[in-house]
Each structure stands twice: as structure tokens, then as C-alpha cells.
Amino acid sequence: MAIFKINEKYVKPVALGVTGLYLCLAVMFFIPGVGIPCKVALPVSLLFLASLSLCPWQMVLAMLCSAAGDFLGASDCFIGQMGMFALAHIWMIWFFVARYLSKVEHDRRLTVKAKGYTAMLLVCAAALLVVVFARIVPCAPAGIIRTGVGVYAVLICIMLVMALLQRSSLYALGAVLFVFSDFILAWNMFTEPIPNAGALILVPYFLGQWLLFIRSSPYRIKSQIKLMRF
């Protein structure tokens, strides 16, 4: 349930209006010469404000922490940025677990296919963690940053698994894009430089955040592809 209730007839225009403005703010970030302080944080800050009347409270807090992480990142405070995004993933995990237990699990038959899908997710998440702990974590500066990168990797993988268990293609794609963005960021920062890293980090990030926002709102995209059916 959203923090501030909105009349159902306003859901669609608000969602579409926020989407249009979000796209403009995201595109503006890539336009050279636009000297707005911390402009990278503006798109997700907008999603946070819109989520107050459209999204469950856990997603509201996730968007708030993400926006704070963007502000801290723009201020070159990597530890604060990582901490805020770790909190964002904790709130997303809370939301996904609650949604899974209340909606998905009751409608999910524990078939061999379903068990195989869950096992595949766990194996893929474990493989991703192996890569992170083998190639990225050892390259991070020793101490709080290296520890934080390891903890963050575990949290985002849990978030990814729970998102992929929601039987929603939008949640799944949003989480995958979020993980891809953070993986590129960490690899570029600690392992080796990646060409066009800025675009590879921010385009999937902005799209992933919007997908998570719009799917957790009451607005429904009619053409949503049904990928998660088991």
C-alpha cells in the first residue's frame, strides 16, 4: 500500500507523466554542458517522490535510498553511495519476500519445472558471486571498502534471486539491469577500465529503476511479456 493514497483514475496519467519526465531527466544527464549539480540523482529522486503515492512503502524507501546513493556518488563519497544502495536492496528484498509469500507462493505449484527454475537461479547467483569474489573483491582497497563490496555483492544477488521468483518479467528485467549496471561499475572501478563505462552503467541503471518502480505501482503495462510462467 502506498504511503499517500491516490484516486484510481489518476494512476495512469500520473504514471505516464512521471515516466515522460523521468525520461527527460535521464536524457538530460547525458547532454554535455547541462551544469546542474548532482543531476545524476534527479531521475531516481523523481521516482521516489512519485512512489509516495504509487508504490508500497518498502519500494518508497528503496527509491529514497537509491536517490541518496546517487547524490553521494555524485559527491565522490563511494562508501556512502555503497551503503545507501545496500539499504535500497534490503528494502527491495523485504518487498520481494513479502510479495512472494503473500501472492506468488500461494499460486505456485511446486512442479519439477518450478524446482528446477529455482535451483537454476541459485546456481547462477552463486556463479556470479564466485566471479565477484574472485575478480572484483580482491582488487578493492583493503578494509571497509573491500568488506563493503563483498557484503553488497551478496545483498544484490539475493535481491536478484527474489526478483526473478516474482513471476513478473518487469521485476526480473529491472533487477537484471540493476545488477548488470553495478557489475560494470565495480569492474570498471576495481578490476580494469571498460570503454564507455558511463553509458554502460547508467543506461541500464535508469531503465532498471524505472521498471522496478512502474511494476510496483498500480499501473499495468498491457503488453507485458509473460516470461516467468511455471
LINCORFEN-V619266 format. One record per residue. RES is the residue in one letter. SS is DSSP state (H for helix, E for strand, C for the rest). PSI is psi in degrees with one decimal (none if undefined). OMEGA is omega in degrees with one decimal (NA if undefined). Layout:
BEGIN
{{RES/SS/PSI/OMEGA} {RES/SS/PSI/OMEGA}}
END
This chain:
BEGIN
{{M/C/136.3/180.0} {A/C/156.8/-179.7} {I/C/-43.3/176.8} {F/C/123.8/-176.9} {K/C/139.1/178.5} {I/C/141.8/178.4} {N/C/139.0/-175.5} {E/H/-33.1/-177.3} {K/H/-16.8/179.5} {Y/H/-6.5/-175.5} {V/H/-50.6/-177.0} {K/H/-51.1/179.7} {P/H/-36.7/178.2} {V/H/-45.3/-179.6} {A/H/-43.7/179.9} {L/H/-38.2/178.0} {G/H/-43.7/177.6} {V/H/-40.3/179.2} {T/H/-44.7/179.1} {G/H/-45.2/179.6} {L/H/-37.5/178.1} {Y/H/-43.0/178.7} {L/H/-41.9/179.2} {C/H/-43.2/-180.0} {L/H/-38.5/179.3} {A/H/-43.7/179.1} {V/H/-38.2/-179.4} {M/H/-33.0/-179.8} {F/H/-34.0/-175.8} {F/C/-1.2/179.3} {I/C/117.8/179.8} {P/C/144.2/175.2} {G/C/-6.8/176.7} {V/C/98.6/-171.6} {G/C/55.2/177.0} {I/C/124.7/179.9} {P/C/135.4/176.2} {C/C/36.7/-176.1} {K/H/-20.6/178.4} {V/H/-24.2/-177.4} {A/H/-10.4/-175.1} {L/H/-44.0/-178.3} {P/H/-49.2/-177.5} {V/H/-27.2/173.6} {S/H/-38.1/175.9} {L/H/-43.3/178.5} {L/H/-37.8/177.4} {F/H/-48.5/-179.4} {L/H/-42.4/179.4} {A/H/-33.5/-177.6} {S/H/-21.9/179.7} {L/H/-31.0/-179.4} {S/H/1.5/-175.9} {L/H/-25.7/-169.2} {C/C/157.6/173.7} {P/C/154.5/-171.7} {W/H/-31.2/178.4} {Q/H/-40.0/178.5} {M/H/-30.9/174.2} {V/H/-48.1/180.0} {L/H/-34.4/177.5} {A/H/-42.6/178.3} {M/H/-38.0/177.9} {L/H/-47.2/-179.9} {C/H/-36.8/178.4} {S/H/-44.0/178.3} {A/H/-41.3/177.1} {A/H/-38.9/176.9} {G/H/-38.3/177.3} {D/H/-42.7/178.1} {F/H/-44.5/-179.2} {L/H/-37.8/176.5} {G/H/-41.0/177.8} {A/H/-21.6/178.6} {S/C/11.0/178.5} {D/C/31.8/174.8} {C/C/84.8/-173.0} {F/H/-40.0/-179.1} {I/H/-44.3/177.3} {G/H/-40.7/177.9} {Q/H/-48.2/-179.3} {M/H/-39.4/179.5} {G/H/-42.3/179.7} {M/H/-41.2/179.2} {F/H/-30.9/174.5} {A/H/-43.1/175.9} {L/H/-39.0/178.2} {A/H/-41.7/179.9} {H/H/-33.1/176.4} {I/H/-43.4/178.3} {W/H/-38.4/177.2} {M/H/-41.4/177.8} {I/H/-45.3/178.4} {W/H/-48.0/-179.7} {F/H/-46.9/-177.3} {F/H/-39.7/178.2} {V/H/-46.1/179.6} {A/H/-43.1/179.7} {R/H/-39.6/-180.0} {Y/H/-45.5/-177.2} {L/H/-33.4/-175.8} {S/H/-28.5/-174.6} {K/H/-49.2/-170.6} {V/H/-48.0/-173.9} {E/H/-38.3/-178.1} {H/H/-21.4/-177.7} {D/H/12.0/-172.3} {R/C/119.5/176.2} {R/C/130.9/-177.0} {L/C/65.3/178.5} {T/C/170.8/177.3} {V/H/-38.2/178.9} {K/H/-42.7/179.7} {A/H/-43.3/178.6} {K/H/-38.9/178.5} {G/H/-39.2/178.4} {Y/H/-44.8/179.4} {T/H/-42.7/178.8} {A/H/-39.6/178.5} {M/H/-41.7/178.5} {L/H/-44.5/-179.4} {L/H/-39.8/178.5} {V/H/-43.1/-180.0} {C/H/-41.6/178.3} {A/H/-41.0/178.0} {A/H/-39.8/178.7} {A/H/-40.7/177.6} {L/H/-41.4/178.5} {L/H/-37.2/177.8} {V/H/-44.8/178.7} {V/H/-44.6/-178.6} {V/H/-45.8/-177.0} {F/H/-18.8/178.6} {A/H/-35.7/-171.4} {R/H/-25.3/-175.5} {I/H/-52.4/-176.2} {V/H/-45.7/-179.9} {P/H/-21.9/-179.3} {C/H/-13.2/178.6} {A/C/150.4/178.5} {P/C/136.4/-178.5} {A/C/148.2/178.4} {G/C/-141.0/-172.6} {I/H/-33.1/-179.3} {I/H/-45.4/179.9} {R/H/-43.0/177.9} {T/H/-43.6/-179.6} {G/H/-39.4/178.6} {V/H/-40.9/178.6} {G/H/-46.0/179.4} {V/H/-42.4/-179.9} {Y/H/-41.2/179.8} {A/H/-41.1/178.9} {V/H/-44.3/-178.8} {L/H/-44.5/-176.6} {I/H/-29.6/176.2} {C/H/-37.6/175.2} {I/H/-43.9/177.4} {M/H/-43.0/-179.8} {L/H/-46.8/-179.9} {V/H/-45.8/-179.0} {M/H/-36.3/177.5} {A/H/-38.9/-178.9} {L/H/-13.5/176.7} {L/C/1.9/-174.9} {Q/C/-5.2/-176.1} {R/C/42.1/179.4} {S/C/121.2/-179.2} {S/H/-31.3/-178.8} {L/H/-43.4/175.1} {Y/H/-43.3/-178.1} {A/H/-49.9/-178.4} {L/H/-39.7/178.4} {G/H/-45.0/-180.0} {A/H/-40.5/179.2} {V/H/-43.1/179.1} {L/H/-38.4/178.5} {F/H/-47.3/-179.7} {V/H/-42.7/178.6} {F/H/-44.8/179.8} {S/H/-47.8/-178.8} {D/H/-33.3/178.2} {F/H/-44.9/178.4} {I/H/-42.8/179.2} {L/H/-48.9/-177.2} {A/H/-41.3/179.8} {W/H/-43.4/-179.7} {N/H/-35.1/-176.8} {M/H/-38.2/-170.8} {F/H/-28.9/-173.3} {T/H/-66.1/177.5} {E/C/151.9/-178.7} {P/C/144.2/178.6} {I/C/128.7/177.6} {P/C/138.6/179.3} {N/C/36.6/-176.7} {A/H/-37.3/-177.9} {G/H/-48.3/179.5} {A/H/-39.9/-179.9} {L/H/-24.8/177.9} {I/H/-49.3/-168.5} {L/H/-33.8/178.9} {V/H/-51.5/176.5} {P/H/-34.8/-179.6} {Y/H/-50.9/-179.9} {F/H/-43.1/179.7} {L/H/-42.9/-180.0} {G/H/-43.8/178.9} {Q/H/-41.2/179.3} {W/H/-41.4/179.5} {L/H/-43.0/178.5} {L/H/-39.4/179.3} {F/H/-52.3/-172.7} {I/H/-32.9/179.5} {R/H/-31.5/-179.7} {S/H/-6.4/175.6} {S/C/168.9/178.6} {P/C/-16.1/-178.1} {Y/C/136.4/-178.6} {R/C/128.4/176.2} {I/C/114.2/-172.4} {K/C/-30.5/-175.2} {S/C/16.1/-179.1} {Q/C/129.4/-179.3} {I/C/130.5/-178.6} {K/C/88.3/-178.2} {L/C/-32.7/-172.1} {M/C/78.4/178.6} {R/C/114.0/176.6} {F/C/none/NA}}
END
